[in-house]
Amino acid sequence: MNQSNEDRKLQRILWRRGAEEPFRTYEPSTVTASAPYLATNCLQQLAEDQSKDFSLAPETLTNNCG
């Protein structure tokens, strides 16, 4: 998911290679999120998308993940 230019400043990263180096500023152009969060969301979306064929999947994932 791409961020708007206004949102990029909210995830600004300051970086420098060493204590004597000046800071550089980076603004990610994509959303940064933790891998477990993304994995859980993917599983929940898959369960919802496939609920017609696997009717117990949404309830099972909702009760056992995240």
QUIGIZI-V840024 format. One record per residue. N is the residue number from 1. RES is the residue in three letters. NEAR is the number of other C-alpha atoms within 8 Angstrom. D_FIRST is the distance of its C-alpha to the first C-alpha in Angstrom with 1 decimal. Layout:
N	RES	NEAR	D_FIRST
N	RES	NEAR	D_FIRST
This chain:
1	MET	4	0.0
2	ASN	6	3.8
3	GLN	10	6.5
4	SER	6	9.8
5	ASN	6	12.8
6	GLU	7	14.4
7	ASP	8	12.0
8	ARG	12	12.1
9	LYS	8	15.8
10	LEU	6	15.3
11	GLN	8	14.1
12	ARG	10	16.7
13	ILE	8	18.3
14	LEU	8	22.1
15	TRP	8	23.5
16	ARG	9	26.9
17	ARG	5	28.8
18	GLY	5	31.9
19	ALA	5	33.8
20	GLU	4	35.4
21	GLU	7	32.3
22	PRO	5	30.6
23	PHE	7	27.1
24	ARG	7	24.2
25	THR	8	21.2
26	TYR	8	17.6
27	GLU	9	14.5
28	PRO	10	11.3
29	SER	7	8.8
30	THR	7	6.0
31	VAL	8	6.1
32	THR	5	9.4
33	ALA	6	10.9
34	SER	6	14.1
35	ALA	6	14.6
36	PRO	6	16.9
37	TYR	9	14.6
38	LEU	9	12.0
39	ALA	8	15.1
40	THR	10	16.6
41	ASN	8	13.8
42	CYS	8	13.8
43	LEU	9	17.6
44	GLN	11	17.7
45	GLN	8	15.6
46	LEU	8	17.8
47	ALA	12	20.9
48	GLU	9	20.1
49	ASP	7	19.4
50	GLN	10	22.6
51	SER	11	24.7
52	LYS	6	27.1
53	ASP	5	28.3
54	PHE	8	27.9
55	SER	8	28.9
56	LEU	7	29.2
57	ALA	11	25.8
58	PRO	11	23.9
59	GLU	7	26.8
60	THR	8	27.3
61	LEU	11	23.7
62	THR	9	23.7
63	ASN	6	27.0
64	ASN	6	26.5
65	CYS	6	23.0
66	GLY	5	21.3
